[in-house]
């Protein structure tokens, strides 16, 4: 008697089913490899990006450290230079006028080492020129009138001294000394003018001021000598 409870045998896969399974496997393998390659590429890209960011951060840190050191050195150099200039200025115009070294002002948002050094060097040159009475500025215009007055006054003084010399003893030596006094009176005018301008305005006489002083000096010496030495 046949056994009704026996199971039917499994069907044998055909060649078409086998080819379909192999194709599906190959497709899944290719998809997996593509995903792995994409993941590896993304990992490498992200690693390169992070490495570049880290390198940029290290460069920025090194630049910041260098800028900080340069700024510290610039501050120290500037403070030292300003202190020296301020003391020199006090020696020149008087420490009571200058007072203590002024505090630092507002910080420069974009400090430039060369610009700061150029300013300090220019200030030093101006102070040196001021000491020599050669500041590149012009004195007020009224100083030309003062120059004429100085020439007139020095010339008049020279005539007065020459008169005193001749009245004491009218000899050839005295006459030569009086003539030299008159000459020196003309020459001394610009010298006195230079001293006054250097003391008052820290500048040297300009040509117009020198000519005014010499002109009035010569005029004063000639006119007063002709007037007062006529009978000598």
C-alpha positions as CSV (number, residue, x, y, z in Angstrom):
1,X,0.0,0.0,0.0
2,X,1.3,3.4,-0.9
3,X,2.2,5.8,2.0
4,X,0.0,8.9,1.7
5,X,2.1,10.7,4.3
6,X,5.3,10.8,2.3
7,X,6.6,14.2,1.3
8,X,7.0,15.1,-2.4
9,X,10.6,15.4,-3.6
10,X,12.1,19.0,-3.9
11,X,12.1,20.2,-7.5
12,X,15.5,20.3,-9.1
13,X,16.5,23.9,-10.1
14,X,16.8,24.5,-13.7
15,X,19.8,26.2,-15.5
16,X,17.8,29.4,-15.8
17,X,17.2,29.6,-12.1
18,X,20.9,29.0,-11.5
19,X,21.9,31.7,-13.9
20,X,19.4,34.1,-12.3
21,X,20.9,33.4,-8.8
22,X,24.4,33.8,-10.0
23,X,23.5,37.2,-11.7
24,X,21.8,38.3,-8.5
25,X,24.8,37.4,-6.5
26,X,27.2,39.2,-8.8
27,X,25.0,42.3,-8.8
28,X,24.9,42.3,-5.0
29,X,28.6,41.8,-4.9
30,X,29.2,44.7,-7.3
31,X,26.8,46.9,-5.4
32,X,28.6,46.0,-2.1
33,X,32.0,46.7,-3.7
34,X,30.7,50.0,-5.1
35,X,29.4,51.0,-1.6
36,X,32.7,50.0,-0.1
37,X,34.6,52.1,-2.7
38,X,32.3,55.0,-2.1
39,X,32.8,54.7,1.7
40,X,36.6,54.5,1.3
41,X,36.6,57.5,-1.0
42,X,34.4,59.5,1.4
43,X,36.7,58.4,4.3
44,X,39.8,59.5,2.4
45,X,38.2,62.8,1.3
46,X,37.1,63.5,4.8
47,X,40.5,62.5,6.2
48,X,42.3,64.8,3.7
49,X,39.9,67.6,4.5
50,X,40.5,67.2,8.3
51,X,44.3,67.0,7.7
52,X,44.2,70.2,5.6
53,X,42.1,71.9,8.3
54,X,44.5,70.8,11.0
55,X,47.5,72.0,9.0
56,X,45.7,75.4,8.4
57,X,45.0,75.6,12.1
58,X,48.7,74.9,12.9
59,X,49.8,77.5,10.4
60,X,47.3,80.1,11.8
61,X,48.5,79.3,15.3
62,X,52.2,79.7,14.3
63,X,51.3,83.0,12.5
64,X,49.4,84.2,15.6
65,X,52.3,83.3,17.9
66,X,54.8,85.1,15.5
67,X,52.5,88.1,15.3
68,X,52.2,88.1,19.1
69,X,56.0,88.0,19.5
70,X,56.4,90.7,16.9
71,X,53.8,92.9,18.6
72,X,55.4,92.4,22.0
73,X,58.8,93.3,20.5
74,X,57.3,96.3,18.7
75,X,55.7,97.6,21.9
76,X,59.0,97.3,23.8
77,X,60.9,99.0,21.0
78,X,58.4,101.7,20.6
79,X,58.2,102.4,24.4
80,X,62.0,102.6,24.6
81,X,62.2,104.9,21.5
82,X,59.5,107.2,22.7
83,X,61.0,107.4,26.2
84,X,64.4,108.4,24.7
85,X,62.8,111.0,22.4
86,X,60.8,112.4,25.3
87,X,63.8,112.8,27.5
88,X,65.7,114.4,24.6
89,X,62.8,116.8,24.0
90,X,62.8,117.6,27.7
91,X,66.5,118.3,27.6
92,X,65.8,120.6,24.7
93,X,62.8,122.6,25.8
94,X,62.9,121.9,29.5
95,X,61.4,119.0,31.5
96,X,58.9,121.3,33.1
97,X,57.3,121.9,29.7
98,X,57.2,118.2,28.7
99,X,56.4,116.6,32.0
100,X,56.4,112.8,32.4
101,X,56.4,110.5,29.4
102,X,52.7,110.4,28.1
103,X,50.8,107.1,28.4
104,X,50.1,104.9,25.3
105,X,47.2,106.0,23.2
106,X,44.6,103.8,21.4
107,X,46.2,100.6,20.0
108,X,46.7,100.5,16.3
109,X,44.3,97.8,14.9
110,X,46.8,97.0,12.1
111,X,50.3,97.8,13.5
112,X,53.1,98.0,11.0
113,X,56.6,97.6,12.2
114,X,58.2,99.7,9.4
115,X,55.7,102.5,9.7
116,X,56.3,102.8,13.5
117,X,60.0,102.8,13.0
118,X,59.7,105.4,10.3
119,X,57.7,107.6,12.6
120,X,60.2,107.3,15.4
121,X,63.2,108.0,13.0
122,X,61.4,111.0,11.6
123,X,60.7,112.3,15.1
124,X,64.4,111.8,16.0
125,X,65.5,113.7,12.8
126,X,63.1,116.6,13.6
127,X,64.4,116.8,17.1
128,X,68.0,116.8,15.8
129,X,67.1,119.5,13.3
130,X,65.4,121.5,16.1
131,X,68.6,121.3,18.2
132,X,70.5,122.7,15.2
133,X,67.9,125.4,14.5
134,X,67.1,123.8,11.1
135,X,63.5,122.8,11.4
136,X,61.8,122.6,7.9
137,X,59.3,125.3,8.8
138,X,59.2,129.1,8.3
139,X,59.1,131.6,11.1
140,X,56.1,134.0,11.2
141,X,56.2,136.8,8.7
142,X,56.6,139.5,11.4
143,X,60.1,138.2,12.0
144,X,61.3,140.0,8.9
145,X,60.4,143.3,10.7
146,X,62.1,142.0,13.8
147,X,65.2,141.1,11.6
148,X,65.2,144.7,10.3
149,X,65.0,146.1,13.9
150,X,67.8,143.8,15.0
151,X,70.0,145.0,12.1
152,X,69.2,148.6,12.9
153,X,69.9,148.1,16.6
154,X,73.2,146.3,16.2
155,X,74.3,148.8,13.6
156,X,73.5,151.7,16.0
157,X,75.4,150.0,18.8
158,X,78.4,149.6,16.5
159,X,78.4,153.3,15.7
160,X,78.1,154.2,19.4
161,X,81.1,151.9,20.2
162,X,83.1,153.4,17.3
163,X,82.3,156.9,18.6
164,X,83.4,156.0,22.1
165,X,86.7,154.6,20.7
166,X,87.4,157.7,18.6
167,X,86.6,160.2,21.3
168,X,88.9,158.4,23.8
169,X,92.0,158.8,21.6
170,X,91.8,159.7,17.9
171,X,94.9,157.9,16.6
172,X,95.4,155.7,13.5
173,X,95.1,152.6,15.6
174,X,91.8,153.9,17.1
175,X,90.5,154.8,13.7
176,X,91.3,151.3,12.4
177,X,89.6,149.8,15.5
178,X,86.5,152.0,15.0
179,X,86.3,151.0,11.3
180,X,86.5,147.4,12.3
181,X,83.8,147.9,14.9
182,X,81.5,149.4,12.2
183,X,82.2,146.4,10.0
184,X,81.6,143.9,12.8
185,X,78.3,145.7,13.6
186,X,77.0,145.0,10.1
187,X,78.2,141.4,10.3
188,X,76.9,140.8,13.8
189,X,73.3,141.6,12.9
190,X,72.6,138.3,11.1
191,X,74.4,136.4,13.9
192,X,72.2,138.0,16.5
193,X,69.2,137.3,14.3
194,X,70.1,133.6,14.0
195,X,70.5,133.2,17.7
196,X,67.1,134.9,18.3
197,X,65.3,132.8,15.7
198,X,66.9,129.6,17.0
199,X,65.9,130.4,20.6
200,X,62.4,131.7,19.7
201,X,61.2,129.5,16.8
202,X,63.9,126.8,16.5
203,X,64.6,127.8,12.9
204,X,67.5,129.3,11.0
205,X,67.2,132.7,9.3
206,X,65.8,132.6,5.8
207,X,67.3,134.8,3.0
208,X,64.6,137.5,3.2
209,X,65.2,137.9,7.0
210,X,69.0,137.9,6.5
211,X,68.7,140.6,3.7
212,X,66.4,142.7,5.9
213,X,68.8,142.5,8.8
214,X,71.9,143.3,6.6
215,X,70.1,146.1,4.8
216,X,69.0,148.0,7.9
217,X,72.4,147.3,9.5
218,X,74.3,148.8,6.6
219,X,71.9,151.7,6.4
220,X,72.1,152.4,10.1
221,X,75.9,152.3,10.2
222,X,76.3,154.5,7.1
223,X,73.7,157.1,8.2
224,X,74.7,157.3,11.8
225,X,78.4,157.3,11.1
226,X,78.0,160.1,8.6
227,X,75.9,162.0,11.1
228,X,77.9,161.6,14.2
229,X,81.4,161.2,12.9
230,X,81.5,164.1,10.5
231,X,83.7,166.3,12.7
232,X,85.9,163.5,14.0
